[in-house]
Amino acid sequence: MNIRELSKLTGQAERQIRYMIAEGFVPPPTGGRATADYGEDHVTAIRRYTALRQQGLPPQAIRLLLARGQLAPFPVAPGIVLHVDPQLIGVSMDADALADRIRKVLRDILQEPTDAQHPRAERRRSR
C-alpha cells in the first residue's frame, strides 16, 4: 500500500507517519521514494506508537521502552498494573479471549481463600 492508503487505514496524517519513520518508531518503507510500499508491520508499528502516546508516554519514553525491550505499564486499578510487551501493542489479537484469561487470573489472585485453601488449614491437616 502507499502512504495515502496507510494514512487512511491508521487514521494518521502522512506527515505524522513520516515523523514516526524518521524517529525510528516505524520501519522505513520498502522500495524507492517514488514506489514506497507499506505493509502490515507498518500498520502495527503505527498502532503501537499511537497506543503508547494515548497512555501519556512521551516519544522519548517510547523510544527507551522499545529499545530496551521493557514492558509497557498500563494502570488498570489502584494497585494493579498490566505490563505488556511493546511488540504486542498494535498487534491484532483475540481481546475477548485474553480478557477472559485475565479475568480468571484476577479471580484466582483476589478471591478469599476457603478454609481448605488456607495455608494454616493445610498445616493442621498434615499434623
Phi and psi restraints in degrees (value plus and minus 20) as a CYANA .aco file:
   2 ASN   PHI    -111.5   -71.5
   2 ASN   PSI     157.7   197.7
   3 ILE   PHI     -85.9   -45.9
   3 ILE   PSI     -52.5   -12.5
   4 ARG   PHI     -83.6   -43.6
   4 ARG   PSI     -64.2   -24.2
   5 GLU   PHI     -85.0   -45.0
   5 GLU   PSI     -60.8   -20.8
   6 LEU   PHI     -82.4   -42.4
   6 LEU   PSI     -62.4   -22.4
   7 SER   PHI     -81.0   -41.0
   7 SER   PSI     -65.8   -25.8
   8 LYS   PHI     -84.9   -44.9
   8 LYS   PSI     -63.1   -23.1
   9 LEU   PHI     -85.4   -45.4
   9 LEU   PSI     -59.9   -19.9
  10 THR   PHI    -114.5   -74.5
  10 THR   PSI     -35.3     4.7
  11 GLY   PHI      57.8    97.8
  11 GLY   PSI      -7.7    32.3
  12 GLN   PHI    -123.3   -83.3
  12 GLN   PSI     121.7   161.7
  13 ALA   PHI     -86.2   -46.2
  13 ALA   PSI     128.9   168.9
  14 GLU   PHI     -74.4   -34.4
  14 GLU   PSI     -60.7   -20.7
  15 ARG   PHI     -81.7   -41.7
  15 ARG   PSI     -60.8   -20.8
  16 GLN   PHI     -86.2   -46.2
  16 GLN   PSI     -58.9   -18.9
  17 ILE   PHI     -83.1   -43.1
  17 ILE   PSI     -63.7   -23.7
  18 ARG   PHI     -82.0   -42.0
  18 ARG   PSI     -58.9   -18.9
  19 TYR   PHI     -80.7   -40.7
  19 TYR   PSI     -67.6   -27.6
  20 MET   PHI     -81.7   -41.7
  20 MET   PSI     -55.5   -15.5
  21 ILE   PHI     -89.5   -49.5
  21 ILE   PSI     -67.4   -27.4
  22 ALA   PHI     -80.7   -40.7
  22 ALA   PSI     -54.4   -14.4
  23 GLU   PHI    -107.2   -67.2
  23 GLU   PSI     -24.8    15.2
  24 GLY   PHI      67.8   107.8
  24 GLY   PSI     -10.2    29.8
  25 PHE   PHI     -99.7   -59.7
  25 PHE   PSI     -45.3    -5.3
  26 VAL   PHI    -147.5  -107.5
  26 VAL   PSI     116.3   156.3
  27 PRO   PHI     -85.6   -45.6
  27 PRO   PSI     133.5   173.5
  28 PRO   PHI     -86.3   -46.3
  28 PRO   PSI     136.2   176.2
  29 PRO   PHI     -91.6   -51.6
  29 PRO   PSI     142.5   182.5
  30 THR   PHI    -108.1   -68.1
  30 THR   PSI     138.3   178.3
  31 GLY   PHI      67.5   107.5
  31 GLY   PSI     159.0   199.0
  32 GLY   PHI    -103.7   -63.7
  32 GLY   PSI    -199.9  -159.9
  33 ARG   PHI     -77.6   -37.6
  33 ARG   PSI     -63.1   -23.1
  34 ALA   PHI     -98.5   -58.5
  34 ALA   PSI     -42.4    -2.4
  35 THR   PHI    -137.9   -97.9
  35 THR   PSI       9.1    49.1
  36 ALA   PHI     -74.5   -34.5
  36 ALA   PSI     111.6   151.6
  37 ASP   PHI    -144.8  -104.8
  37 ASP   PSI     114.8   154.8
  38 TYR   PHI    -138.4   -98.4
  38 TYR   PSI     127.9   167.9
  39 GLY   PHI    -151.6  -111.6
  39 GLY   PSI    -184.8  -144.8
  40 GLU   PHI     -82.2   -42.2
  40 GLU   PSI     -51.8   -11.8
  41 ASP   PHI     -85.1   -45.1
  41 ASP   PSI     -51.4   -11.4
  42 HIS   PHI     -91.2   -51.2
  42 HIS   PSI     -62.5   -22.5
  43 VAL   PHI     -80.1   -40.1
  43 VAL   PSI     -66.6   -26.6
  44 THR   PHI     -81.1   -41.1
  44 THR   PSI     -65.2   -25.2
  45 ALA   PHI     -83.4   -43.4
  45 ALA   PSI     -59.4   -19.4
  46 ILE   PHI     -86.5   -46.5
  46 ILE   PSI     -63.2   -23.2
  47 ARG   PHI     -84.3   -44.3
  47 ARG   PSI     -58.9   -18.9
  48 ARG   PHI     -81.0   -41.0
  48 ARG   PSI     -71.3   -31.3
  49 TYR   PHI     -80.3   -40.3
  49 TYR   PSI     -65.1   -25.1
  50 THR   PHI     -82.7   -42.7
  50 THR   PSI     -63.9   -23.9
  51 ALA   PHI     -83.2   -43.2
  51 ALA   PSI     -61.1   -21.1
  52 LEU   PHI     -88.4   -48.4
  52 LEU   PSI     -58.4   -18.4
  53 ARG   PHI     -84.7   -44.7
  53 ARG   PSI     -59.8   -19.8
  54 GLN   PHI     -85.7   -45.7
  54 GLN   PSI     -42.7    -2.7
  55 GLN   PHI    -102.4   -62.4
  55 GLN   PSI     -20.5    19.5
  56 GLY   PHI      74.4   114.4
  56 GLY   PSI     -14.0    26.0
  57 LEU   PHI     -99.3   -59.3
  57 LEU   PSI     110.4   150.4
  58 PRO   PHI     -95.0   -55.0
  58 PRO   PSI     140.3   180.3
  59 PRO   PHI     -71.8   -31.8
  59 PRO   PSI     -61.0   -21.0
  60 GLN   PHI     -82.8   -42.8
  60 GLN   PSI     -59.1   -19.1
  61 ALA   PHI     -87.4   -47.4
  61 ALA   PSI     -58.5   -18.5
  62 ILE   PHI     -84.4   -44.4
  62 ILE   PSI     -61.9   -21.9
  63 ARG   PHI     -79.0   -39.0
  63 ARG   PSI     -66.7   -26.7
  64 LEU   PHI     -84.6   -44.6
  64 LEU   PSI     -64.0   -24.0
  65 LEU   PHI     -78.2   -38.2
  65 LEU   PSI     -66.8   -26.8
  66 LEU   PHI     -91.3   -51.3
  66 LEU   PSI     -58.8   -18.8
  67 ALA   PHI     -88.1   -48.1
  67 ALA   PSI     -57.1   -17.1
  68 ARG   PHI    -109.9   -69.9
  68 ARG   PSI     -28.4    11.6
  69 GLY   PHI      48.4    88.4
  69 GLY   PSI       5.0    45.0
  70 GLN   PHI     -96.8   -56.8
  70 GLN   PSI     140.8   180.8
  71 LEU   PHI    -100.2   -60.2
  71 LEU   PSI     122.6   162.6
  72 ALA   PHI    -108.0   -68.0
  72 ALA   PSI     103.8   143.8
  73 PRO   PHI    -105.0   -65.0
  73 PRO   PSI     114.8   154.8
  74 PHE   PHI    -148.6  -108.6
  74 PHE   PSI      83.0   123.0
  75 PRO   PHI     -80.8   -40.8
  75 PRO   PSI     112.1   152.1
  76 VAL   PHI    -127.2   -87.2
  76 VAL   PSI     -64.9   -24.9
  77 ALA   PHI    -177.6  -137.6
  77 ALA   PSI     145.7   185.7
  78 PRO   PHI     -73.1   -33.1
  78 PRO   PSI     101.9   141.9
  79 GLY   PHI      65.0   105.0
  79 GLY   PSI     -22.0    18.0
  80 ILE   PHI    -146.2  -106.2
  80 ILE   PSI     101.3   141.3
  81 VAL   PHI    -147.4  -107.4
  81 VAL   PSI     108.7   148.7
  82 LEU   PHI    -110.4   -70.4
  82 LEU   PSI     103.0   143.0
  83 HIS   PHI    -124.7   -84.7
  83 HIS   PSI     104.7   144.7
  84 VAL   PHI    -143.0  -103.0
  84 VAL   PSI     117.4   157.4
  85 ASP   PHI     -83.7   -43.7
  85 ASP   PSI     102.4   142.4
  86 PRO   PHI     -75.9   -35.9
  86 PRO   PSI     -46.6    -6.6
  87 GLN   PHI     -88.4   -48.4
  87 GLN   PSI     -37.2     2.8
  88 LEU   PHI    -109.1   -69.1
  88 LEU   PSI     -37.2     2.8
  89 ILE   PHI     -90.4   -50.4
  89 ILE   PSI     106.6   146.6
  90 GLY   PHI      72.1   112.1
  90 GLY   PSI     -27.7    12.3
  91 VAL   PHI    -103.6   -63.6
  91 VAL   PSI     118.7   158.7
  92 SER   PHI     -92.5   -52.5
  92 SER   PSI     100.6   140.6
  93 MET   PHI    -156.7  -116.7
  93 MET   PSI     144.5   184.5
  94 ASP   PHI     -99.1   -59.1
  94 ASP   PSI      72.5   112.5
  95 ALA   PHI     -83.4   -43.4
  95 ALA   PSI     -55.0   -15.0
  96 ASP   PHI     -85.8   -45.8
  96 ASP   PSI     -64.0   -24.0
  97 ALA   PHI     -85.2   -45.2
  97 ALA   PSI     -60.1   -20.1
  98 LEU   PHI     -85.2   -45.2
  98 LEU   PSI     -62.8   -22.8
  99 ALA   PHI     -83.0   -43.0
  99 ALA   PSI     -58.7   -18.7
 100 ASP   PHI     -81.8   -41.8
 100 ASP   PSI     -62.7   -22.7
 101 ARG   PHI     -85.1   -45.1
 101 ARG   PSI     -64.0   -24.0
 102 ILE   PHI     -83.2   -43.2
 102 ILE   PSI     -61.8   -21.8
 103 ARG   PHI     -78.2   -38.2
 103 ARG   PSI     -63.8   -23.8
 104 LYS   PHI     -84.9   -44.9
 104 LYS   PSI     -64.7   -24.7
 105 VAL   PHI     -81.2   -41.2
 105 VAL   PSI     -65.1   -25.1
 106 LEU   PHI     -83.6   -43.6
 106 LEU   PSI     -61.4   -21.4
 107 ARG   PHI     -78.5   -38.5
 107 ARG   PSI     -66.3   -26.3
 108 ASP   PHI     -83.8   -43.8
 108 ASP   PSI     -59.3   -19.3
 109 ILE   PHI     -93.6   -53.6
 109 ILE   PSI     -61.8   -21.8
 110 LEU   PHI    -113.4   -73.4
 110 LEU   PSI     -28.7    11.3
 111 GLN   PHI     -93.5   -53.5
 111 GLN   PSI     128.1   168.1
 112 GLU   PHI     -89.2   -49.2
 112 GLU   PSI     110.6   150.6
 113 PRO   PHI     -89.2   -49.2
 113 PRO   PSI     119.4   159.4
 114 THR   PHI     -97.5   -57.5
 114 THR   PSI     150.0   190.0
 115 ASP   PHI     -76.9   -36.9
 115 ASP   PSI     -57.3   -17.3
 116 ALA   PHI     -88.4   -48.4
 116 ALA   PSI     -48.0    -8.0
 117 GLN   PHI    -109.3   -69.3
 117 GLN   PSI     -36.8     3.2
 118 HIS   PHI     -87.9   -47.9
 118 HIS   PSI     114.4   154.4
 119 PRO   PHI     -76.4   -36.4
 119 PRO   PSI     -56.8   -16.8
 120 ARG   PHI     -88.2   -48.2
 120 ARG   PSI     -55.1   -15.1
 121 ALA   PHI     -85.1   -45.1
 121 ALA   PSI     -56.2   -16.2
 122 GLU   PHI     -83.8   -43.8
 122 GLU   PSI     -62.4   -22.4
 123 ARG   PHI     -85.9   -45.9
 123 ARG   PSI     -58.9   -18.9
 124 ARG   PHI     -84.3   -44.3
 124 ARG   PSI     -58.2   -18.2
 125 ARG   PHI     -90.2   -50.2
 125 ARG   PSI     -50.9   -10.9
 126 SER   PHI    -101.0   -61.0
 126 SER   PSI     -28.1    11.9
